[in-house]
Amino acid sequence: MTQLAICTDLDRCVGCLACSVSCKVVNGVPIGNFWNKTLRVGPTPKEGGSGQFPDVETYFLNVQCQHCENPQCVSVCPTEASHKLPDGTIQIDKSKCIGCQFCVMSCPYGVRYLNEEEGVVEKCTLCQQRTAQGELPQCVSQCCGMARWYGDAEQGIESFEGPRGERLGDFVNDFIEDQVYKLTDVGNGPSMFYIMRNIKWQGVE
């Protein structure tokens, strides 16, 4: 079984927005919409600190389609436009989409939107048009901080590939299992991974 996914090392992410911007350019995402959002979490007071700068901490969180194990967006779609592929990714067949937005309302992460010009729902495809040819997703290939990694979750995140061909396990090997997180699971089984070592994971678990 395969489950393609992305692992983001949040301690390496500098919030440069290269992933978000390059995704919009390559996929023609309309103004005001995103397939890959970069959110700033914080600044929040450090434990035991004064609560004022510099005793604060912040990090950047990339949120996109989580290509879930049990996607609600697929189960509520009346036309089967939203569907799960054997590689674990969730895709949308635009020829079947009627723009009802049931999938938009069912997504717990708010990462789908209606393309009003085309009348269909869109979201991150994990750059299927690129990965099918052996390339990396655009957001991974453009990550200048070496924070984004791509691979098959069934093979372990250590095997994920980075923008220069490195393996996550060789390049980023200073984390333990308790420092690997996922977004809140409401029964859907999100597949994306996030590494965070020194800052408290907030609001999504």
Backbone hydrogen bonds in HBPLUS format (Angstrom, degrees):
<---DONOR---> <-ACCEPTOR-->    atom                        ^
c    i                          cat <-CA-CA->   ^        H-A-AA   ^      H-
h    n   atom  resd res      DA  || num        DHA   H-A  angle D-A-AA Bond
n    s   type  num  typ     dist DA aas  dist angle  dist       angle   num
A0153-ALA N   A0003-GLN O   2.81 MM 150  5.40 166.2  1.83 150.8 146.9     1
A0004-LEU N   A0087-ASP O   2.96 MM  83  6.08 167.8  1.98 168.9 166.5     2
A0005-ALA N   A0151-GLY O   2.88 MM 146  5.76 151.8  1.96 165.6 174.7     3
A0151-GLY N   A0005-ALA O   3.13 MM 146  5.76 162.3  2.16 156.8 159.6     4
A0193-PHE N   A0006-ILE O   3.02 MM 187  6.35 164.3  2.04 150.1 154.9     5
A0007-CYS N   A0149-TRP O   2.82 MM 142  5.13 156.7  1.87 140.9 148.7     6
A0149-TRP N   A0007-CYS O   2.91 MM 142  5.13 139.9  2.08 145.9 157.8     7
A0008-THR N   A0193-PHE O   2.95 MM 185  6.29 158.6  2.00 138.7 141.3     8
A0195-ILE N   A0008-THR O   2.86 MM 187  6.17 161.8  1.89 145.1 149.7     9
A0009-ASP N   A0147-ALA O   2.75 MM 138  4.76 160.0  1.79 140.4 145.8    10
A0012-ARG N   A0009-ASP O   2.97 MM   3  5.54 154.8  2.03 115.2 123.1    11
A0010-LEU N   A0195-ILE O   2.89 MM 185  5.81 139.2  2.06 149.4 159.1    12
A0021-VAL N   A0017-LEU O   2.89 MM   4  6.02 172.1  1.90 162.3 164.3    13
A0022-SER N   A0018-ALA O   2.97 MM   4  5.83 164.1  2.00 142.8 148.0    14
A0023-CYS N   A0019-CYS O   3.12 MM   4  6.00 148.2  2.23 135.2 143.8    15
A0024-LYS N   A0020-SER O   3.17 MM   4  6.40 156.1  2.23 141.7 147.3    16
A0025-VAL N   A0021-VAL O   3.06 MM   4  6.36 157.1  2.11 151.0 157.3    17
A0026-VAL N   A0022-SER O   3.00 MM   4  6.11 176.7  2.00 153.1 154.1    18
A0027-ASN N   A0023-CYS O   3.03 MM   4  5.96 159.3  2.08 148.0 154.0    19
A0028-GLY N   A0024-LYS O   2.92 MM   4  5.51 113.3  2.38 134.8 145.2    20
A0029-VAL N   A0024-LYS O   3.08 MM   5  4.69 146.6  2.20 126.4 134.5    21
A0033-ASN N   A0030-PRO O   3.10 MM   3  5.66 159.1  2.15 137.7 138.7    22
A0037-LYS N   A0063-VAL O   2.88 MM  26  5.16 161.6  1.91 159.3 153.0    23
A0063-VAL N   A0037-LYS O   2.80 MM  26  5.16 159.2  1.84 147.8 155.0    24
A0039-LEU N   A0061-LEU O   2.81 MM  22  5.03 173.7  1.81 147.3 145.1    25
A0061-LEU N   A0039-LEU O   2.70 MM  22  5.03 160.6  1.73 150.2 156.4    26
A0041-VAL N   A0059-TYR O   2.80 MM  18  5.41 178.0  1.80 175.8 175.3    27
A0059-TYR N   A0041-VAL O   3.07 MM  18  5.41 154.2  2.14 145.6 153.7    28
A0044-THR N   A0057-GLU O   2.92 MM  13  5.48 155.9  1.97 149.2 154.1    29
A0057-GLU N   A0044-THR O   2.84 MM  13  5.48 151.4  1.92 149.6 158.3    30
A0046-LYS N   A0055-ASP O   2.97 MM   9  5.55 166.4  1.99 135.1 133.4    31
A0049-GLY N   A0046-LYS O   2.97 MM   3  5.19 162.3  2.00 128.9 129.5    32
A0055-ASP N   A0052-GLN O   2.66 MM   3  5.47 137.2  1.84 145.7 143.2    33
A0191-SER N   A0066-GLN O   3.00 MM 125  5.45 157.8  2.05 139.4 146.5    34
A0069-GLU N   A0189-GLY O   2.74 MM 120  4.88 160.0  1.78 133.1 139.0    35
A0070-ASN N   A0188-ASN O   2.69 MM 118  4.51 168.5  1.70 149.0 145.9    36
A0075-SER N   A0071-PRO O   3.44 MM   4  6.81 159.0  2.49 141.7 146.7    37
A0076-VAL N   A0072-GLN O   3.05 MM   4  6.25 146.2  2.17 155.1 162.1    38
A0077-CYS N   A0074-VAL O   3.36 MM   3  5.40 151.1  2.45 100.5 108.7    39
A0093-ASP N   A0081-ALA O   2.81 MM  12  4.69 159.7  1.85 125.5 131.7    40
A0083-HIS N   A0091-GLN O   2.95 MM   8  5.56 161.2  1.99 155.7 161.2    41
A0091-GLN N   A0083-HIS O   2.87 MM   8  5.56 162.8  1.90 169.5 170.5    42
A0085-LEU N   A0089-THR O   2.91 MM   4  5.58 167.7  1.93 167.3 170.9    43
A0088-GLY N   A0085-LEU O   2.91 MM   3  5.47 159.5  1.95 123.2 125.8    44
A0096-LYS N   A0093-ASP O   2.95 MM   3  5.57 155.8  2.01 117.6 125.1    45
A0097-CYS N   A0093-ASP O   3.17 MM   4  6.39 132.5  2.41 143.0 156.1    46
A0105-MET N   A0101-GLN O   3.11 MM   4  6.41 159.6  2.15 151.5 154.9    47
A0106-SER N   A0102-PHE O   3.04 MM   4  6.24 137.6  2.22 140.5 152.2    48
A0107-CYS N   A0103-CYS O   3.12 MM   4  6.17 130.0  2.38 144.2 153.9    49
A0113-TYR N   A0122-GLU O   3.30 MM   9  5.77 153.6  2.38 151.8 158.0    50
A0122-GLU N   A0113-TYR O   2.94 MM   9  5.77 157.8  1.99 163.3 170.6    51
A0115-ASN N   A0120-VAL O   2.75 MM   5  5.44 163.0  1.77 160.0 160.2    52
A0119-GLY N   A0115-ASN O   2.62 MM   4  5.57 139.2  1.78 155.1 169.6    53
A0130-ARG N   A0127-CYS O   2.85 MM   3  5.37 144.9  1.98 114.9 125.2    54
A0131-THR N   A0127-CYS O   2.87 MM   4  6.14 168.7  1.89 162.4 165.4    55
A0132-ALA N   A0128-GLN O   3.05 MM   4  5.73 153.2  2.13 138.3 143.7    56
A0133-GLN N   A0130-ARG O   2.97 MM   3  5.45 151.0  2.05 110.1 119.2    57
A0135-GLU N   A0130-ARG O   3.09 MM   5  5.18 156.4  2.14 139.3 132.8    58
A0134-GLY N   A0131-THR O   2.98 MM   3  4.91 162.4  2.01 108.4 109.9    59
A0140-VAL N   A0137-PRO O   2.99 MM   3  5.41 133.7  2.21 109.9 122.4    60
A0141-SER N   A0137-PRO O   3.04 MM   4  6.35 166.2  2.06 160.6 164.6    61
A0142-GLN N   A0138-GLN O   3.06 MM   4  6.12 142.5  2.21 149.1 157.2    62
A0143-CYS N   A0140-VAL O   3.24 MM   3  5.36 169.1  2.26 109.9 112.9    63
A0146-MET N   A0143-CYS O   3.40 MM   3  5.60 166.5  2.42 107.6 110.3    64
A0150-TYR N   A0161-GLU O   2.88 MM  11  5.20 163.1  1.91 141.7 145.1    65
A0161-GLU N   A0150-TYR O   2.70 MM  11  5.20 160.9  1.73 150.4 143.8    66
A0155-GLN N   A0152-ASP O   2.91 MM   3  5.50 155.5  1.97 116.5 124.1    67
A0156-GLY N   A0153-ALA O   3.07 MM   3  5.07 160.2  2.11 103.5 109.7    68
A0159-SER N   A0156-GLY O   3.11 MM   3  5.87 160.8  2.15 119.7 124.7    69
A0160-PHE N   A0157-ILE O   3.02 MM   3  5.21 162.4  2.06 109.7 115.4    70
A0169-GLY N   A0158-GLU O   2.85 MM  11  3.98 158.1  1.90 127.4 121.7    71
A0168-LEU N   A0160-PHE O   2.82 MM   8  5.43 155.8  1.88 153.8 160.5    72
A0162-GLY N   A0166-GLU O   2.90 MM   4  5.28 152.6  1.97 147.2 152.6    73
A0165-GLY N   A0162-GLY O   3.10 MM   3  5.30 167.8  2.12 116.6 117.9    74
A0170-ASP N   A0167-ARG O   2.96 MM   3  5.38 139.8  2.12 109.6 121.0    75
A0171-PHE N   A0167-ARG O   2.97 MM   4  6.20 159.8  2.01 159.3 165.9    76
A0172-VAL N   A0168-LEU O   2.70 MM   4  5.27 158.1  1.74 145.3 153.3    77
A0179-GLN N   A0176-ILE O   2.92 MM   3  5.49 161.8  1.96 119.8 125.7    78
A0180-VAL N   A0177-GLU O   3.18 MM   3  5.53 159.5  2.23 118.6 118.3    79
A0196-MET N   A0179-GLN O   2.94 MM  17  5.43 162.2  1.97 156.5 162.4    80
A0181-TYR N   A0194-TYR O   2.67 MM  13  5.02 168.7  1.68 153.8 157.5    81
A0194-TYR N   A0181-TYR O   2.90 MM  13  5.02 142.5  2.04 143.2 145.9    82
A0184-THR N   A0204-VAL O   2.81 MM  20  5.13  99.4  2.47 133.3 149.8    83
